[in-house]
Amino acid sequence: MSNPLVISVDAMGGDNGPPVIVPGVVEAAAAGGFGDARFLLHGDAATIEAALARTAARRDRFEVRHTSLVVPSDAKPGHAMRRGKGTSMWNAIESVRGGEASAAVSAGNTGALMAISRLLLRMVGDLERPALVASWPTLSGVTTVLDVGANILCDADRLVEFAIMGAAFHRASHGVPRPTVGILNVGTEHEKGHDEVREADRILRERKFELDYHGFVEGDDIAKGTVDVVVTDGFTGNVALKTAEGLARFFRAELRRTLTGDVLAQAGALVASGALRKMSARLNPSAVNGSPFLGLTGVVVKSHGGADAQGIANAVRLAQTLASGGVVAEIATHLDGRGGSPGQADTERSVA
Amino acid sequence: MSNPLVISVDAMGGDNGPPVIVPGVVEAAAAGGFGDARFLLHGDAATIEAALARTAARRDRFEVRHTSLVVPSDAKPGHAMRRGKGTSMWNAIESVRGGEASAAVSAGNTGALMAISRLLLRMVGDLERPALVASWPTLSGVTTVLDVGANILCDADRLVEFAIMGAAFHRASHGVPRPTVGILNVGTEHEKGHDEVREADRILRERKFELDYHGFVEGDDIAKGTVDVVVTDGFTGNVALKTAEGLARFFRAELRRTLTGDVLAQAGALVASGALRKMSARLNPSAVNGSPFLGLTGVVVKSHGGADAQGIANAVRLAQTLASGGVVAEIATHLDGRGGSPGQADTERSVA
């Protein structure tokens, strides 16, 4: 790549701030694979510099952009949009809008990040809100699930857009040329479900949009990895994701309880502990850090607020992959010329 | 109890038929707790008699009602309703309608069972379709989740009905006098979600209906056991349940893979195998067998098609509990006098 990528990072967002975010970015930078990518670090200069000094970073790849303002973790989206100017989150997105950076990463407040992203970057085509993506670990790899919370009400056109965006995302991030896509429903027959899924199913069966449309899938198909991309409305997707997260916690708690239950179990657990630890990391549907907001005119990746440096590095790598893979342009091309009615834009109602 | 309960059983439904269903019923009968409950066994007399002969059953508690007709496992609900007369499933429900039995149990085709139940037993009040209930294992016990697939479109009145029915069911089956109830949503604030959940939330905050209304809950609250009863529309509930079932299978597969991965893990697994086996049974949200159809004028309990004798016994015990606990009358009382608009009645669209 002739022009090195520039990634803009909100160094203040999330539970941990620069002491975790900066080493994470440095880790991603050291991993390479995107030429000599550069990084803009937005936030409190003194704290960021201190964190940088504790790493072995090649200093010329990092540029600190000072601001003392941050978006509070409990800020309402509307408030963040009206009052967020000059915060580290705002400035991180602003760098993308201005063309200085190719992608932004933040571990801050999801609702605020989405609101500011929509305001500064705007949506592709006639989309109303970005879709939130979950990368869900499965028996055979990772399934892309969207929307997991931004769009509570989705008509058929919205679901078709998710299919197109999800396929573009999956292609870019996993190198699958023609991802298989399914619509989440209560059964696999064409007549199952409500009007929105049946109409979206009809449209996707008729037009292919460079994706391999599989038809309806059911909840258990997510973990099975039946398709690469599972499309659903943000209400159902959010409930499914959180239900799975809850079950993963339940499973780990049961496993712990089981393996400390009696002497034999304790002994077994001790012997097998290395393998069990390795497994634990795969069990949570949120284990894969880095969730893009799809449908914006730029790349914005949300990291978990509580991500460790490794998680931040994953989110940064995802931002690099999406920016260098031209996902935004691809989504714009596919959505271009499609019909579609405006969706719901009431930020307060969504999970984000 | 002066009049012993009579439970009507479709002995032919499910994957296994009389060789598994009959021993299951006999096991429930032997467990007692409901006086000298009696059982009507509908289906092929020769096969049922042969299965009975292999048990130590007190023969006077079982009455065989012969029919050679069965509802095929792949029958469409509409077809089962029009052509199901005289089948073992139909006759099992008919015994409840006629007053001969207090409850019916079937492991047959869910859609057919619901269609025939609606036709013969009718709905309480202005309900359109029964709600399907899942009894979901949690860290602290069992959470009742409804609807998990019968009612795809649910307005606020429907959700309020689920709250009332779910609380009555949970009270009867778990002995909790005033169950806590939550509505499943994408966040816990009153303004989150779509109109239907927000309106149902408003109604339940104003009127208490002998339940302890907690407010909105999220997906991870199900496994956490935050409330006794989780209310949701049949689309979301079905996706959540199947997503969890898929994840539970994924866990078990990962655990197996982990514990056979290397010699140390294998040794650990061998030592801890007893404890791990015990745990496995708790991990599946469908582990608790017996799902009632709530809202009918009689008790109908659906068993998994693949249930073993122990599972059938659980379903039969649930039928006894609900019949002796007067759940139908309680639901009728609570729903009586409530407003409410007719819901969707298109059987083909639902999961069942």
Interface residues (C-beta under 8 A of the other chain):
Chain A: T138 L139 G149 I152 L153 L184 V186 G187 E191 K192 G193 H194 E218 G219 D220 D221 I222 A223 K224 T232 G234 F235 T236 N238 V239 A240 L241 K242 T243 A244 E245 G246 L247 A248 R249 F250 F251 A253 E254 L255 R257 T258 L259 G261 D262 L264 A265 A267 G268 A269 L270 V271 A272 S273 G274 A275 L276 K278 M279 R282 L283 P285 E348 R349 S350 V351
Chain B: T138 L139 G149 I152 L153 L184 V186 G187 E191 K192 G193 H194 E218 G219 D220 D221 I222 A223 K224 T232 G234 F235 T236 N238 V239 A240 L241 K242 T243 A244 E245 G246 L247 A248 R249 F250 F251 A253 E254 L255 R257 T258 L259 G261 D262 L264 A265 A267 G268 A269 L270 V271 A272 S273 G274 A275 L276 K278 M279 R282 L283 P285 E348 R349 S350 V351
